[in-house]
Amino acid sequence: MTERWLTVPNAITFFRLFLVPVFLVLYLMRQMEWALAAFAFAAVSDVLDGFAARVLDQRSKLGGILDPVADKLLAFTALTALTCQHRIPWWLFGLVLVRDGLIVVGALMVRLKRLEIPTAPSRIGKYATLTLTCLVVLALADQSTYAPHSLPAYTMAVGFIAGLCVVISTIQYFARFGYLWFAPPRLPS
């Protein structure tokens, strides 16, 4: 793992962070096809930065923290916008909010105790991210004038699967890392 912060994967992650407000502005301006393109490009960049980190051997501690933050920010922005427009059910947004809020509180608590923050995502966490991304893409595509009439049924099914993945990933998070909430603080060396 490298300690350099300016790497190709981190540059891709910074670009994804830049695309978050671009997506939001396009969505609010009702430019659905462009908003979909911005979101899809940002989602694909998530795959690219991980691939680049492995191929170029440019994994970094910053990337391990920044990448999930960029993912969460992109997903949160898209889910908020779509929930406010009644395109995604409120309960799903609530599940994501609770899970991510618990993760943030847990990470802060672990950091305050001077313990190591686990940054490796679980497989089900990756599935949750994938299904939420697919859900956002479907919900955005459904607002296009070119969308097929059957798309809302698929959006609903993917939303249900995404909700299950979020619940399971939350349970798994506590099963794997819940002990850190109760672990004693590490003394400064």
Secondary structure, 3 states (H helix, E strand, C coil): CECCCCCHHHHHHHHHHHHHHHHHHHHHCCCHHHHHHHHHHHHHHHHHHHHHHHHCCCCEHHHHHHHHHHHHHHHHHHHHHHHHCCCCCHHHHHHHHHHHHHHHHHHHHHHHCCCCCCCCCCHHHHHHHHHHHHHHHHHHHHCCCCCCCCHHHHHHHHHHHHHHHHHHHHHHHHHHHCHHHHCCCCCCC
